[in-house]
Amino acid sequence: MLVLALDTATPTLVAGVARWSPEATEVLAEQAVPSGTRHAELLTPAIRAALVDAGVALADLDAVVTGLGPGPFTGLRVGIVTAAALADARGLPVVGVCSLDAVGSGARTVVTDARRKEVYWAAYDADGARVEGPGVVRPEELGRSGPFAGDPAFAERLGTPVHRADVTTTGLLRAASAQLAHPGSAAPLVPLYLRRPDAVPPTAIKAVTQ
């Protein structure tokens, strides 16, 4: 099965192409692009580059996998809408996974930047299965001893080292393996926002002056 994998939950967007089977995953190409808040501008070129590097076309794909976050509102919308649109246009199954599941492997607590001096986090057992989270919290209040994987910028506030790890194509397909094996089981794409947006409707309408 030829799969396109996308994620826009972190400041580095990922677009990768891989051959997947229940026995193995072979990554053919991957674009990991520091994007900040420019996901909408950079995602489509990254997808095109990954397809070219892999030597395949959109018409060759059998499925699409996308990270559902947690992450910022705008970034998640870009990735999820793009994945849904591509899958719908080609009549392909589309699978959504928690983006934190695609960071690192084995027993770990994953932490990524949630802004507002907070982290998104989730904890995993030795088999890599998620046992807690996802959640959002201030690092000082997380109350876990690690080992930690994700964004090393939070090491000081966590009081312990954080192994640098990012969302990868391999991680996304590993997290999606059960749904890829049975595409009919794939759930609707529901973003993991975890908190309310910064933008709120105005409480009063200002008078317009000429």
Number of C-alpha atoms within 10 A of each C-alpha: 15 20 26 28 29 32 33 33 34 26 20 18 26 30 28 29 29 23 16 21 14 11 6 9 19 13 18 18 19 24 23 20 16 14 18 12 16 16 26 16 11 14 24 15 13 21 22 17 17 25 24 13 15 16 12 15 11 15 7 13 19 19 22 23 30 31 32 25 29 27 27 23 18 15 22 25 19 19 27 26 13 17 26 20 14 18 21 12 9 14 11 17 22 29 31 27 27 23 27 33 25 24 24 23 19 12 18 24 26 30 33 27 22 18 12 8 11 18 23 23 24 21 24 20 14 10 9 17 15 19 11 12 14 20 17 21 15 17 20 14 10 15 9 13 11 16 14 26 25 24 18 18 14 22 17 12 13 21 12 15 17 22 17 15 18 23 24 24 31 21 21 27 29 20 24 25 20 14 19 25 14 10 16 11 12 17 12 10 17 13 21 20 17 15 12 8 10 7 6 7 5 7 6 6 6 7 6 5 4 3
